[in-house]
Amino acid sequence: MKNLFAKTAITATAALLLAVTPAAAQSSAELYEKAKTEKKASLYTDIQVEVVQAVIDGFKKKYPGVDVDFYRGDSGQVMQRFETESGAGRHDSDLVTLTDRQAKLLHAKGFTIPYKANGVEKLPVELHGKDHAWTTYGTVQLGIAWNSDLVKDADAPKTWDDFLQPKWAGKLGMQDPLQGGGAGIWVATMYGLWGEQKWSDYMKKLGAQKLRYARYLEVRDMLAGGEVHAQLVAYPAFTQPLIDKGAPIKWALIDPALFTGLSIQLSKNAKNPNAAKLFIDYIISDEGQKILADKAQVPALPAALPAAYQPITKVKLVPQAHELEAEKADFFKAKMQEYFVR
């Protein structure tokens, strides 16, 4: 499988999409004229407040007279609120941002409708699928990070097997996979990629390295403070902002590198559909993607990738195995309790 940002196919995502005809295409100029009568759109989002506000500010400047108000929570909170309200016949949100996995679930339940955004042809087609059930505005990768005061670049792990070297014993940190999140999905996806025997051998040896486990941000802070030398399953989009502020951290992606898409969807019963569609157009436009890049996010548009994220173009990207994680949840939980002794 070749790199997503080289615009090659990742068919697993597209194959899971439902075949629904997208909403009728209108230009952004036409949408703007109609959006001005609606005056605003309502967004439920898991995007960081600082980032989503910057995008909204840019949108309002480009399209005077049209606003976007938003509710912000973590992805689980946003999913629950949107799903509960939609199921109850309440439609307070015109738009919702979630992961591509959550977008599939909402669409399968009939709570969202496809929209073929203006400018979507610039994005890798694998990110949204042929029916445009959702639009991907950004991506998240799972990589590694190390404290550059404690680890020379030449000594940083280059493969997953490097973490099994004796020199790393007691010096590694990782989000607790029993809490789910990135570490949990990494464990499941590597099982799918390696097969049970190789996976089992590796995880046993990794657990024997006496890792320190905590919540993701706690591990990241331990890394910055030198309490651990390296972090497995680190998000570049979460790590780069600390680097930009002077933290002694570096990150890299190891083949294969896992990714998930960050999506924006149109509510089936949007009260302000034109303003909502216009905002989708904007967030994937060159201008919207640049705002995301300037806020240390990883934009979906390959041309918008800032220099700090160019390593993403050099590795094979693999979709996260969410279905496998759910299917074998009890198995993974039991094995992680066995292998990763706390």
Residue frames as qw, qx, qy, qz and C-alpha x, y, z in Angstrom:
[[0.000, 0.888, 0.461, 0.000, 0.00, 0.00, 0.00],
 [0.445, 0.337, -0.005, 0.830, 1.43, 3.33, -1.03],
 [0.155, -0.240, -0.413, 0.865, 1.19, 6.64, 0.73],
 [0.155, 0.739, 0.635, -0.162, -2.19, 8.31, 0.99],
 [0.010, 0.849, 0.004, -0.528, -0.74, 11.74, 0.27],
 [0.163, -0.275, 0.696, 0.643, 0.66, 10.45, -3.00],
 [0.602, 0.277, -0.018, -0.749, -3.04, 10.11, -3.97],
 [0.328, 0.124, -0.908, -0.230, -3.05, 6.34, -4.29],
 [0.665, -0.342, -0.376, -0.547, -5.96, 4.15, -3.36],
 [0.100, -0.105, 0.860, -0.489, -6.89, 2.94, 0.08],
 [0.420, -0.197, -0.640, -0.612, -9.95, 0.93, -0.88],
 [0.280, -0.294, -0.855, 0.324, -11.01, -0.26, 2.58],
 [0.085, 0.344, 0.356, -0.865, -12.53, 3.08, 3.47],
 [0.380, 0.177, -0.360, -0.833, -14.37, 3.50, 0.19],
 [0.372, -0.094, -0.890, -0.246, -15.75, -0.04, 0.29],
 [0.170, -0.356, -0.793, 0.464, -17.50, 0.60, 3.57],
 [0.176, 0.185, 0.063, -0.965, -19.36, 3.69, 2.40],
 [0.432, 0.490, 0.722, -0.229, -23.06, 3.55, 1.65],
 [0.230, 0.201, 0.566, 0.766, -24.13, 4.32, -1.91],
 [0.067, 0.784, 0.519, -0.334, -26.23, 7.45, -1.52],
 [0.417, 0.647, 0.273, 0.577, -26.56, 10.23, -4.07],
 [0.347, -0.209, -0.265, 0.875, -24.85, 13.41, -2.80],
 [0.132, 0.781, 0.380, -0.477, -26.79, 16.62, -2.35],
 [0.565, 0.731, 0.276, 0.263, -27.14, 18.60, -5.56],
 [0.585, -0.108, 0.011, 0.804, -24.05, 20.63, -6.37],
 [0.091, 0.968, 0.210, 0.099, -24.14, 24.41, -6.12],
 [0.515, 0.485, -0.256, 0.659, -21.24, 26.80, -6.35],
 [0.416, -0.334, -0.499, 0.683, -19.95, 28.44, -3.19],
 [0.040, -0.037, -0.070, -0.996, -21.15, 31.78, -4.56],
 [0.500, -0.343, -0.533, -0.590, -24.68, 30.43, -4.93],
 [0.603, -0.395, -0.649, 0.245, -24.56, 28.91, -1.47],
 [0.279, -0.115, -0.306, 0.903, -23.38, 32.21, -0.02],
 [0.268, -0.233, -0.236, -0.905, -26.38, 34.08, -1.38],
 [0.673, -0.404, -0.528, -0.323, -28.72, 31.57, 0.25],
 [0.614, -0.222, -0.558, 0.512, -26.62, 31.32, 3.44],
 [0.083, 0.177, -0.174, 0.965, -26.99, 35.05, 4.01],
 [0.558, -0.390, -0.248, -0.689, -30.71, 34.53, 4.56],
 [0.816, -0.318, -0.479, 0.061, -29.98, 31.76, 7.10],
 [0.156, -0.900, 0.231, -0.334, -27.32, 33.95, 8.77],
 [0.261, -0.605, 0.724, -0.203, -25.53, 31.13, 10.58],
 [0.794, 0.047, -0.592, -0.129, -24.82, 27.43, 10.89],
 [0.645, -0.605, 0.361, -0.296, -24.56, 25.38, 14.07],
 [0.622, 0.433, -0.646, 0.087, -21.60, 23.04, 14.48],
 [0.833, -0.508, 0.200, -0.083, -20.97, 20.22, 16.96],
 [0.596, 0.661, -0.420, 0.177, -17.22, 19.66, 16.98],
 [0.869, -0.427, -0.007, 0.252, -14.33, 17.84, 18.60],
 [0.569, 0.537, -0.096, 0.615, -11.79, 20.25, 17.08],
 [0.458, -0.316, -0.367, 0.745, -9.73, 22.18, 19.62],
 [0.036, 0.878, 0.392, -0.272, -11.38, 25.50, 20.46],
 [0.198, -0.681, 0.284, 0.645, -8.39, 27.56, 19.33],
 [0.246, -0.065, 0.770, 0.585, -8.34, 25.78, 15.97],
 [0.156, 0.598, 0.765, 0.179, -12.06, 25.78, 15.21],
 [0.034, -0.866, -0.253, 0.429, -12.33, 29.44, 16.20],
 [0.200, -0.500, 0.453, 0.711, -9.54, 30.34, 13.77],
 [0.184, 0.214, 0.825, 0.489, -11.35, 28.54, 10.95],
 [0.041, 0.769, 0.632, -0.080, -14.64, 30.25, 11.83],
 [0.135, -0.769, 0.010, 0.625, -12.96, 33.66, 11.95],
 [0.179, -0.245, 0.642, 0.704, -11.56, 33.07, 8.47],
 [0.124, 0.457, 0.843, 0.255, -14.95, 31.90, 7.23],
 [0.018, -0.833, -0.456, 0.312, -16.74, 34.99, 8.60],
 [0.154, -0.626, 0.258, 0.720, -14.16, 37.28, 7.00],
 [0.125, -0.042, 0.773, 0.621, -14.63, 35.61, 3.62],
 [0.190, -0.480, -0.746, -0.421, -18.40, 35.41, 3.92],
 [0.067, -0.052, 0.373, -0.924, -19.66, 38.48, 5.85],
 [0.602, -0.096, -0.041, -0.792, -23.11, 38.09, 7.31],
 [0.892, -0.076, -0.404, -0.189, -22.81, 34.33, 7.89],
 [0.280, -0.629, 0.617, -0.381, -21.73, 33.07, 11.31],
 [0.737, -0.016, -0.675, -0.029, -21.02, 29.65, 12.82],
 [0.488, -0.600, 0.426, -0.470, -21.76, 28.89, 16.44],
 [0.655, 0.219, -0.723, 0.013, -20.42, 25.72, 17.96],
 [0.797, -0.527, 0.206, -0.213, -20.58, 23.24, 20.81],
 [0.446, 0.575, -0.674, 0.126, -17.21, 21.70, 21.57],
 [0.803, -0.428, 0.354, -0.217, -16.56, 18.40, 23.35],
 [0.249, -0.393, 0.849, 0.251, -14.35, 15.36, 22.96],
 [0.335, 0.110, -0.726, -0.591, -15.32, 12.99, 20.17],
 [0.179, -0.273, -0.937, 0.123, -17.32, 10.72, 22.47],
 [0.086, 0.491, 0.480, -0.722, -19.33, 13.62, 23.86],
 [0.289, 0.368, -0.307, -0.829, -20.00, 15.05, 20.42],
 [0.273, -0.012, -0.895, -0.352, -21.03, 11.66, 19.05],
 [0.095, -0.377, -0.864, 0.320, -23.41, 11.01, 21.93],
 [0.157, 0.499, 0.288, -0.802, -25.02, 14.43, 21.82],
 [0.316, 0.308, -0.477, -0.760, -25.51, 14.47, 18.06],
 [0.274, -0.070, -0.932, -0.225, -26.79, 10.90, 17.97],
 [0.029, -0.399, -0.784, 0.475, -29.14, 11.34, 20.93],
 [0.236, 0.491, 0.135, -0.827, -30.65, 14.55, 19.59],
 [0.328, 0.238, -0.633, -0.659, -31.00, 13.19, 16.05],
 [0.208, -0.158, -0.964, -0.039, -32.64, 10.01, 17.31],
 [0.007, 0.498, 0.670, -0.551, -35.09, 12.06, 19.37],
 [0.278, 0.743, 0.533, 0.293, -36.06, 14.24, 16.43],
 [0.186, -0.917, 0.002, 0.352, -34.11, 17.27, 17.63],
 [0.729, 0.405, 0.181, 0.521, -31.91, 18.86, 15.03],
 [0.246, -0.937, -0.023, 0.249, -30.00, 21.61, 16.76],
 [0.396, -0.542, 0.514, 0.534, -26.83, 20.98, 14.80],
 [0.658, 0.675, -0.093, -0.321, -26.35, 21.52, 11.08],
 [0.591, 0.584, -0.541, 0.127, -22.85, 20.07, 11.03],
 [0.808, -0.545, 0.224, -0.024, -20.75, 17.64, 13.03],
 [0.415, 0.662, -0.619, 0.079, -17.03, 16.84, 13.03],
 [0.845, -0.367, 0.367, -0.131, -15.82, 13.41, 14.15],
 [0.294, -0.399, 0.799, 0.339, -13.47, 10.65, 13.05],
 [0.452, 0.206, -0.620, -0.608, -14.19, 8.80, 9.83],
 [0.205, -0.122, -0.965, 0.107, -15.18, 5.74, 11.88],
 [0.125, 0.424, 0.616, -0.652, -17.79, 7.70, 13.79],
 [0.343, 0.366, -0.235, -0.832, -18.92, 9.35, 10.57],
 [0.317, 0.029, -0.878, -0.357, -19.69, 5.92, 9.12],
 [0.092, -0.315, -0.879, 0.346, -21.81, 5.03, 12.13],
 [0.211, 0.466, 0.292, -0.808, -23.83, 8.25, 11.98],
 [0.367, 0.310, -0.483, -0.732, -24.39, 7.90, 8.26],
 [0.241, -0.059, -0.957, -0.148, -25.43, 4.25, 8.57],
 [0.005, -0.438, -0.767, 0.469, -28.10, 5.30, 11.07],
 [0.166, 0.675, 0.577, 0.430, -29.46, 7.88, 8.66],
 [0.289, -0.805, -0.280, 0.435, -28.54, 10.94, 10.75],
 [0.125, -0.633, 0.313, 0.698, -26.35, 12.57, 8.08],
 [0.737, 0.610, 0.284, -0.057, -26.55, 12.99, 4.31],
 [0.694, 0.047, 0.287, 0.658, -23.88, 13.14, 1.61],
 [0.178, 0.951, 0.054, -0.247, -22.62, 16.42, 0.28],
 [0.765, 0.256, 0.173, 0.564, -20.14, 16.77, -2.57],
 [0.255, -0.821, -0.070, 0.506, -18.25, 19.85, -1.47],
 [0.491, 0.861, -0.077, 0.108, -16.87, 22.40, -3.89],
 [0.074, 0.798, -0.580, 0.150, -13.12, 21.79, -4.14],
 [0.830, -0.317, 0.434, -0.150, -13.29, 18.21, -2.91],
 [0.891, 0.444, -0.045, 0.085, -11.64, 17.01, -6.12],
 [0.228, 0.783, -0.493, 0.304, -8.33, 18.38, -4.77],
 [0.552, -0.497, 0.591, -0.315, -8.38, 15.88, -1.89],
 [0.066, 0.203, -0.968, -0.135, -7.32, 12.23, -2.13],
 [0.617, -0.170, -0.413, -0.648, -10.54, 10.47, -3.11],
 [0.572, -0.122, -0.795, 0.162, -9.97, 7.74, -0.50],
 [0.090, 0.011, -0.544, 0.834, -10.64, 10.24, 2.28],
 [0.436, 0.135, 0.241, -0.857, -14.31, 10.77, 1.51],
 [0.432, 0.208, 0.878, -0.005, -15.43, 7.92, -0.71],
 [0.112, 0.202, 0.646, 0.727, -17.30, 8.03, -3.96],
 [0.170, -0.694, -0.655, -0.245, -20.65, 8.95, -2.41],
 [0.100, 0.449, -0.195, 0.866, -19.28, 11.81, -0.26],
 [0.584, -0.586, -0.560, -0.052, -21.03, 10.56, 2.87],
 [0.452, -0.824, -0.058, 0.337, -18.58, 12.76, 4.73],
 [0.485, 0.797, -0.173, 0.314, -15.75, 15.10, 3.85],
 [0.799, -0.343, -0.153, 0.470, -12.31, 14.70, 5.39],
 [0.085, 0.979, -0.061, 0.178, -10.70, 17.97, 6.39],
 [0.064, -0.757, 0.621, -0.192, -7.65, 16.55, 8.18],
 [0.879, 0.028, -0.475, 0.013, -5.87, 13.39, 9.25],
 [0.502, -0.719, 0.432, -0.211, -4.21, 12.04, 12.37],
 [0.719, 0.354, -0.592, 0.087, -1.23, 9.71, 12.34],
 [0.800, -0.585, 0.127, -0.028, 0.14, 7.47, 15.07],
 [0.600, 0.608, -0.426, 0.299, 3.92, 7.66, 15.35],
 [0.756, -0.358, -0.328, 0.439, 6.60, 7.80, 18.01],
 [0.027, 0.926, -0.125, 0.354, 8.37, 10.59, 19.87],
 [0.791, -0.168, -0.325, 0.490, 11.52, 10.96, 21.95],
 [0.306, -0.926, -0.012, 0.219, 13.12, 13.46, 24.29],
 [0.667, 0.660, -0.129, 0.321, 15.89, 15.05, 22.22],
 [0.175, -0.817, 0.459, -0.302, 17.87, 16.01, 25.33],
 [0.686, -0.375, 0.600, -0.167, 18.09, 12.36, 26.34],
 [0.792, 0.199, 0.555, 0.157, 18.12, 10.54, 22.99],
 [0.075, -0.463, 0.489, 0.736, 20.27, 11.36, 19.98],
 [0.685, 0.428, -0.099, -0.582, 18.49, 11.23, 16.64],
 [0.438, 0.418, -0.779, -0.162, 20.80, 8.42, 15.52],
 [0.017, 0.075, -0.938, 0.338, 19.74, 6.36, 18.53],
 [0.575, 0.133, 0.254, -0.767, 15.99, 6.94, 18.14],
 [0.602, 0.150, 0.783, -0.040, 13.95, 3.87, 17.15],
 [0.211, 0.340, -0.526, -0.751, 13.66, 3.38, 13.40],
 [0.512, -0.116, -0.760, -0.384, 11.48, 0.23, 13.50],
 [0.726, -0.505, -0.048, -0.464, 8.98, -1.20, 15.95],
 [0.917, -0.092, -0.318, 0.223, 11.51, -3.92, 16.81],
 [0.363, 0.480, -0.367, 0.709, 13.98, -1.28, 18.00],
 [0.479, -0.597, 0.154, -0.625, 11.80, -0.71, 21.07],
 [0.954, -0.257, -0.135, -0.070, 12.66, -4.22, 22.19],
 [0.572, 0.461, -0.458, 0.500, 16.36, -3.41, 22.62],
 [0.618, -0.416, -0.530, 0.406, 17.57, -3.75, 26.24],
 [0.282, 0.059, -0.149, 0.946, 18.60, -0.07, 26.36],
 [0.311, -0.391, -0.260, -0.826, 14.92, 0.97, 26.37],
 [0.530, -0.401, -0.739, 0.112, 13.93, -1.05, 29.44],
 [0.345, -0.615, -0.480, 0.521, 12.21, 1.22, 31.95],
 [0.177, -0.322, 0.121, 0.922, 12.52, 4.26, 29.66],
 [0.074, -0.243, -0.675, -0.693, 9.37, 3.98, 27.54],
 [0.294, 0.284, 0.510, -0.757, 5.96, 5.51, 28.02],
 [0.138, -0.186, -0.762, -0.604, 2.68, 4.70, 26.32],
 [0.570, -0.164, 0.044, -0.804, -0.97, 5.51, 26.70],
 [0.420, -0.078, 0.861, -0.276, -2.58, 2.59, 28.54],
 [0.258, 0.012, -0.750, -0.609, -4.09, 0.39, 25.79],
 [0.117, -0.397, -0.891, 0.188, -6.71, -0.81, 28.27],
 [0.109, 0.565, 0.316, -0.754, -8.12, 2.72, 28.14],
 [0.582, 0.669, 0.456, 0.082, -8.64, 2.43, 24.38],
 [0.041, 0.913, -0.167, -0.370, -7.65, 5.45, 22.32],
 [0.471, 0.732, -0.462, -0.171, -4.63, 5.46, 20.06],
 [0.131, -0.456, 0.875, -0.100, -2.72, 2.77, 21.94],
 [0.651, 0.131, 0.676, -0.321, -5.69, 0.43, 21.91],
 [0.738, 0.621, 0.079, -0.252, -6.25, 0.79, 18.19],
 [0.225, 0.715, -0.657, -0.085, -2.50, 0.44, 17.54],
 [0.407, -0.246, 0.863, -0.170, -2.49, -2.89, 19.38],
 [0.718, 0.368, 0.523, -0.276, -5.47, -4.14, 17.34],
 [0.589, 0.755, -0.161, -0.240, -4.20, -2.93, 13.98],
 [0.050, 0.634, -0.770, -0.055, -0.77, -4.48, 14.44],
 [0.595, -0.010, 0.781, -0.191, -2.50, -7.78, 15.19],
 [0.721, 0.590, 0.280, -0.233, -4.20, -7.53, 11.81],
 [0.398, 0.820, -0.392, -0.127, -0.97, -6.60, 10.04],
 [0.022, -0.581, 0.808, -0.092, 1.35, -9.11, 11.70],
 [0.756, -0.081, -0.619, -0.196, -0.84, -12.08, 12.48],
 [0.722, -0.651, -0.052, -0.229, -1.34, -13.58, 15.93],
 [0.899, -0.162, -0.121, 0.387, 2.03, -15.31, 16.39],
 [0.474, 0.347, -0.085, 0.805, 4.28, -12.36, 15.51],
 [0.272, -0.695, -0.071, -0.662, 1.94, -9.98, 17.34],
 [0.812, -0.559, -0.144, -0.081, 1.90, -12.09, 20.48],
 [0.808, -0.034, -0.134, 0.573, 5.69, -12.49, 20.53],
 [0.268, 0.488, -0.024, 0.830, 6.20, -8.77, 20.05],
 [0.421, -0.702, -0.089, -0.567, 3.69, -7.59, 22.65],
 [0.866, -0.437, -0.188, 0.155, 5.09, -9.98, 25.27],
 [0.683, 0.058, -0.090, 0.723, 8.60, -8.63, 24.71],
 [0.036, 0.595, 0.067, 0.800, 7.38, -5.05, 24.67],
 [0.630, -0.686, -0.175, -0.320, 5.53, -5.53, 27.95],
 [0.857, -0.284, -0.176, 0.391, 8.71, -6.93, 29.48],
 [0.426, 0.425, -0.073, 0.795, 10.36, -3.55, 28.85],
 [0.314, -0.532, -0.551, 0.561, 8.47, -2.23, 31.90],
 [0.093, 0.500, 0.316, 0.801, 6.68, 0.62, 30.18],
 [0.029, 0.278, 0.499, -0.820, 5.05, 3.44, 32.09],
 [0.014, -0.501, -0.751, -0.430, 1.34, 3.71, 31.34],
 [0.032, 0.443, 0.395, -0.804, -0.90, 6.74, 31.77],
 [0.451, 0.777, 0.394, -0.196, -3.39, 8.83, 29.84],
 [0.687, 0.521, 0.190, 0.469, -2.09, 10.13, 26.54],
 [0.103, 0.895, -0.079, 0.426, -1.41, 13.74, 27.55],
 [0.653, -0.711, 0.259, -0.023, 0.16, 12.59, 30.82],
 [0.870, -0.019, 0.291, 0.396, 2.63, 10.44, 28.89],
 [0.475, 0.716, 0.114, 0.498, 3.38, 13.32, 26.53],
 [0.230, -0.914, 0.162, -0.294, 4.12, 15.57, 29.51],
 [0.824, -0.457, 0.293, 0.162, 6.33, 12.89, 31.06],
 [0.782, 0.333, 0.216, 0.480, 8.26, 12.79, 27.81],
 [0.204, 0.857, -0.007, 0.474, 8.72, 16.56, 27.72],
 [0.458, -0.819, 0.251, -0.236, 9.87, 16.49, 31.35],
 [0.307, 0.566, -0.756, 0.118, 12.36, 13.68, 30.82],
 [0.663, -0.273, 0.562, -0.412, 10.54, 11.13, 32.98],
 [0.857, 0.192, 0.468, 0.095, 10.51, 8.78, 29.99],
 [0.306, -0.418, 0.507, 0.688, 12.94, 8.81, 27.09],
 [0.153, 0.033, -0.685, -0.712, 10.55, 7.82, 24.31],
 [0.549, 0.227, 0.459, -0.660, 6.82, 7.48, 23.70],
 [0.154, 0.144, 0.900, 0.381, 5.13, 4.82, 21.63],
 [0.037, 0.653, 0.722, 0.226, 1.97, 5.72, 19.75],
 [0.153, -0.528, -0.167, 0.818, 2.45, 9.49, 19.72],
 [0.411, 0.784, 0.460, 0.073, 0.33, 11.80, 17.60],
 [0.476, 0.145, 0.134, 0.857, 2.45, 14.24, 15.54],
 [0.093, -0.677, -0.324, -0.655, -0.44, 16.74, 15.59],
 [0.604, -0.772, -0.188, -0.057, -0.33, 16.72, 19.41],
 [0.776, -0.319, 0.025, 0.544, 3.46, 16.67, 19.63],
 [0.476, 0.435, 0.194, 0.739, 4.40, 19.35, 17.11],
 [0.178, -0.882, -0.153, -0.408, 2.73, 22.20, 19.05],
 [0.703, -0.681, 0.058, 0.197, 4.97, 21.43, 22.03],
 [0.730, 0.046, 0.223, 0.644, 8.01, 21.35, 19.77],
 [0.234, 0.707, 0.243, 0.621, 7.03, 24.73, 18.35],
 [0.400, -0.881, -0.029, -0.251, 6.97, 26.08, 21.90],
 [0.104, 0.750, -0.596, 0.268, 10.49, 24.82, 22.57],
 [0.859, -0.333, 0.332, -0.202, 9.91, 21.43, 24.17],
 [0.045, -0.567, 0.794, 0.215, 12.88, 19.03, 23.74],
 [0.722, 0.183, 0.642, -0.181, 10.90, 16.52, 21.70],
 [0.242, 0.366, -0.632, -0.639, 11.14, 15.06, 18.22],
 [0.762, 0.183, 0.498, -0.372, 8.74, 12.74, 16.44],
 [0.125, 0.331, -0.786, -0.507, 8.79, 10.29, 13.54],
 [0.858, 0.135, 0.073, -0.491, 6.53, 7.83, 11.76],
 [0.296, -0.333, 0.887, 0.120, 7.47, 4.18, 11.54],
 [0.587, 0.165, -0.561, -0.560, 6.35, 1.98, 8.68],
 [0.016, -0.569, -0.590, -0.573, 3.57, 1.02, 8.76],
 [0.010, 0.037, 0.354, -0.934, 2.07, 4.22, 10.19],
 [0.027, 0.564, 0.825, -0.034, -1.58, 4.21, 11.20],
 [0.050, -0.044, -0.059, -0.996, -3.92, 7.05, 10.34],
 [0.134, 0.600, 0.769, -0.177, -7.51, 8.10, 10.80],
 [0.120, 0.449, 0.362, 0.808, -9.50, 10.69, 8.89],
 [0.000, 0.389, 0.488, -0.782, -11.11, 13.69, 10.56],
 [0.099, 0.435, 0.739, 0.504, -14.50, 14.29, 9.01],
 [0.233, 0.233, 0.248, -0.911, -17.17, 16.92, 8.72],
 [0.058, 0.341, 0.905, 0.248, -20.76, 15.92, 7.89],
 [0.303, -0.176, -0.158, -0.923, -24.05, 17.54, 7.03],
 [0.334, 0.136, 0.771, -0.526, -27.00, 16.76, 9.29],
 [0.109, 0.360, 0.855, 0.356, -29.93, 15.10, 7.52],
 [0.095, -0.822, -0.554, -0.087, -32.28, 17.70, 9.02],
 [0.395, -0.112, -0.091, 0.907, -30.04, 20.76, 8.98],
 [0.082, 0.831, 0.451, -0.315, -32.00, 23.93, 9.64],
 [0.109, 0.890, -0.217, -0.386, -29.36, 25.98, 7.82],
 [0.896, 0.116, 0.359, 0.232, -28.18, 23.67, 5.03],
 [0.548, 0.773, 0.010, 0.319, -26.72, 26.34, 2.77],
 [0.177, -0.875, 0.390, -0.227, -24.60, 27.92, 5.49],
 [0.807, -0.360, 0.467, 0.011, -23.53, 24.44, 6.56],
 [0.851, 0.379, 0.241, 0.272, -22.50, 23.42, 3.04],
 [0.290, 0.897, -0.154, 0.297, -20.65, 26.71, 2.62],
 [0.449, -0.754, 0.463, -0.123, -18.66, 26.00, 5.78],
 [0.891, -0.046, 0.420, 0.165, -17.73, 22.53, 4.50],
 [0.643, 0.699, 0.070, 0.305, -16.55, 24.16, 1.26],
 [0.009, -0.925, 0.278, -0.257, -14.47, 26.60, 3.27],
 [0.666, -0.598, 0.444, -0.021, -12.74, 24.18, 5.64],
 [0.832, 0.038, 0.453, 0.319, -11.40, 22.14, 2.69],
 [0.448, 0.885, 0.020, 0.124, -10.53, 25.18, 0.59],
 [0.645, 0.370, -0.283, 0.606, -6.92, 26.26, 0.17],
 [0.112, -0.628, 0.239, -0.732, -7.56, 29.03, 2.69],
 [0.792, -0.474, 0.067, -0.378, -9.24, 26.78, 5.26],
 [0.959, 0.005, -0.169, 0.228, -6.57, 24.12, 4.92],
 [0.434, 0.507, -0.312, 0.677, -3.83, 26.70, 5.40],
 [0.426, -0.635, 0.216, -0.607, -5.47, 27.85, 8.64],
 [0.954, -0.285, -0.007, -0.095, -5.43, 24.26, 9.90],
 [0.817, 0.259, -0.215, 0.468, -1.79, 23.89, 8.89],
 [0.123, 0.638, -0.270, 0.710, -0.88, 27.16, 10.61],
 [0.629, -0.540, 0.242, -0.504, -2.46, 25.77, 13.79],
 [0.096, -0.450, 0.884, -0.085, -0.17, 22.72, 13.66],
 [0.805, 0.164, 0.453, -0.346, -2.93, 20.43, 12.39],
 [0.317, -0.145, 0.808, 0.475, -2.44, 17.92, 9.57],
 [0.527, 0.421, 0.003, -0.739, -4.63, 19.10, 6.66],
 [0.797, 0.241, 0.551, -0.043, -6.20, 16.69, 4.21],
 [0.571, 0.819, -0.040, -0.047, -4.98, 18.67, 1.21],
 [0.876, -0.050, 0.050, 0.477, -1.52, 17.35, 0.29],
 [0.415, 0.599, 0.034, 0.683, -0.43, 20.74, -1.06],
 [0.317, -0.826, 0.024, -0.464, -1.19, 22.34, 2.31],
 [0.876, -0.348, -0.210, 0.261, 1.08, 20.11, 4.38],
 [0.095, -0.953, 0.281, -0.057, 3.56, 22.35, 6.23],
 [0.434, 0.598, -0.656, 0.153, 7.26, 21.53, 6.32],
 [0.347, -0.412, 0.720, -0.438, 7.03, 20.01, 9.81],
 [0.784, 0.085, 0.503, -0.355, 4.65, 17.33, 8.53],
 [0.542, 0.580, -0.496, -0.352, 6.47, 16.39, 5.33],
 [0.112, -0.308, 0.942, -0.074, 7.66, 13.09, 6.91],
 [0.659, 0.242, 0.540, -0.464, 4.07, 11.93, 6.51],
 [0.683, 0.600, -0.187, -0.372, 4.62, 11.71, 2.76],
 [0.225, 0.594, -0.771, -0.034, 7.54, 9.29, 3.19],
 [0.235, -0.133, 0.927, -0.261, 5.83, 6.32, 4.85],
 [0.313, -0.258, -0.818, -0.407, 3.10, 3.80, 4.12],
 [0.364, -0.134, 0.366, -0.846, -0.15, 4.84, 5.80],
 [0.262, -0.183, -0.941, -0.110, -2.55, 2.17, 7.01],
 [0.491, -0.495, -0.173, -0.696, -6.16, 2.71, 8.13],
 [0.236, -0.292, 0.748, -0.548, -6.80, 1.88, 11.77],
 [0.370, -0.124, -0.891, -0.233, -8.55, -1.44, 12.33],
 [0.392, -0.205, 0.344, -0.828, -11.55, -0.22, 14.34],
 [0.841, -0.051, -0.245, -0.479, -13.76, -3.13, 13.34],
 [0.720, 0.129, -0.643, 0.228, -11.12, -5.66, 14.43],
 [0.063, 0.257, -0.578, 0.772, -10.66, -3.83, 17.73],
 [0.608, -0.147, 0.177, -0.760, -14.38, -4.06, 18.43],
 [0.856, 0.074, -0.422, -0.289, -14.72, -7.65, 17.22],
 [0.780, 0.008, -0.535, 0.324, -11.92, -8.97, 19.45],
 [0.188, -0.769, 0.200, -0.577, -12.24, -6.51, 22.33],
 [0.828, -0.513, 0.149, -0.172, -12.28, -9.19, 25.06],
 [0.923, 0.137, -0.035, 0.358, -9.28, -10.95, 23.52],
 [0.394, 0.622, -0.186, 0.651, -7.20, -7.77, 23.35],
 [0.436, -0.741, 0.180, -0.479, -8.15, -6.77, 26.89],
 [0.935, -0.343, 0.092, 0.005, -7.13, -10.15, 28.30],
 [0.832, 0.260, -0.046, 0.487, -3.84, -10.21, 26.42],
 [0.175, 0.722, -0.179, 0.645, -2.90, -6.64, 27.35],
 [0.639, -0.673, 0.183, -0.326, -3.58, -7.43, 31.01],
 [0.967, -0.141, 0.093, 0.188, -1.32, -10.46, 30.64],
 [0.731, 0.368, 0.006, 0.574, 1.50, -8.90, 28.64],
 [0.147, 0.622, -0.119, 0.760, 1.58, -5.30, 29.91],
 [0.580, -0.470, -0.578, 0.329, 2.01, -5.78, 33.63],
 [0.082, -0.874, -0.041, -0.478, 1.26, -2.58, 35.55]]
